Amino acid sequence: MYAATFPATHRASPRDWLALAVIAVPCLVYAMDLTVLNLAVPHLALDLAPSAAQLLWIIDIYGFMVAGALMLMGTLGDRIGRRKLLLIGAAAFAVASVLAAMARSAEQLILARALLGLAGATLGPSTLSLIRNIFLDDRERTFAIGVWIACFSSGAALGPLVGGVILTYFWWGAVFLAAVPVMLALLIAGPLLLPEFRDETAGRLDILSAAQSVTAVLALVYGMKRIAEHGPGLEAGAALALGLVVIGFFIARQKRLADPMIDLALFAHPGIGAALAINVLAMMGVMGIFVFISQYLQLVLGMSPLEAGLWTAPSGVCFAIGSMATPRLVRRWRAVNVLSVGLVAAILGFLLLTQLRAEASLPVLMGAIVLMCLGLSPAGTITTDLVMRLAPPERAGAASGISETSFEFGGAIGIASLGSLVAASYRLSMEGAALPAGIPPTLLEPAQHTLDGAVTAAAKLPEALAAPLLQAAHGAFSHAIDLAALACVATAVLALIVARTRLTRVR
């Protein structure tokens, strides 16, 4: 039986709850940046003309830079002060958002998104660590973590809606500017309401470990994307091999260091290791699939960005409701049982998503969204609270950083892996499709690689050629979503197995 609790030394004051609001809002905004581009993809694709690989990098480089730098930023916050790092990150996030909005090429946008990721990496560990320091009462801390998870989850889910509203009135770059006033408000309110915490015994900054983690992740993702776009080849194999080798060096370095960037000993604890694995698996499915739902609504069903955003808005509501209700549910039932029921609901939602058909798309889609989001919403609150409870008090900072990393890494790897799966499936389906003769190669090649390429090509072709091309592209994309949904079923089933086999003894 594994259990750990923190003493309830005092109840939170009204100032503490105001501090939670100051912490939660920027968390919502930086989570939105994981998905705010979902509805803008067709617009920026027409403007910047990125390749299929560049398009995926634009979407998910943000998440990977966040995941790669989180542990480094967590250590930095322990050294210089968590409030100070939060405010520095907010200023950097605002500047990087302006740079992203002003990008005039795919390469510039990828670079700006990478800078956004580095700035975003300062926000997550700082906010979660501040919650751990501010709320010492068990129930209040669980509720505060539930609010934090609700903001993270609903922010990521509401990103498409915010993007849709903005795209209705402004150009695609404006989706980044929405973060600027929020970060400026944090710079004003943060010094007034947030206390400062720092660890006088914090370990040294390990730049080499951070560089190794980012290099390994980006090499593996590049290899996956290369295979998806061009099939297996020497370049893709070399990238995958490089990523695996660097991971080996990273793990060996962490074992040698007195103050490792990632405390591998925490993973040895049965409850903490299982909680982190469940977190990664849950985020892989939900974050990855919403990219393609947004594209399906716009490019297959022909919705405007605002319409597509409105249809995906219930996802944010479901995440918020589920995350806020979880602390009450775990007071009545065991956390592992609440988590298990949620994962079963998510599995049913992903299975329902495979039944998307043109004649009944929206009812099926909405049912799937409700089941997926309500089902996965308890996972973040339960696993984060479990990690914070089970970790030794002196390792709370490291535990919060690892917990936050699992969120970001799971979401980013989900977007990358499902994106590669969808891209490969679409490409193979289109290459085998019986398309009419007469489509110019300059239009046929991009149409066979991405759905937005097919939509763009169809707009330049006569009706006799455009109609069968779009029909084939829509069919190929729908089949690709089916495969992605089945992959999400597999990750959710694996998370359920981990929960039932590893968490049943954890209180």
Order of alpha helices (4+ residues) and beta strands (2+ residues): alpha-alpha-alpha-alpha-alpha-alpha-alpha-alpha-alpha-alpha-alpha-alpha-alpha-alpha-alpha-alpha-alpha-alpha-alpha-alpha
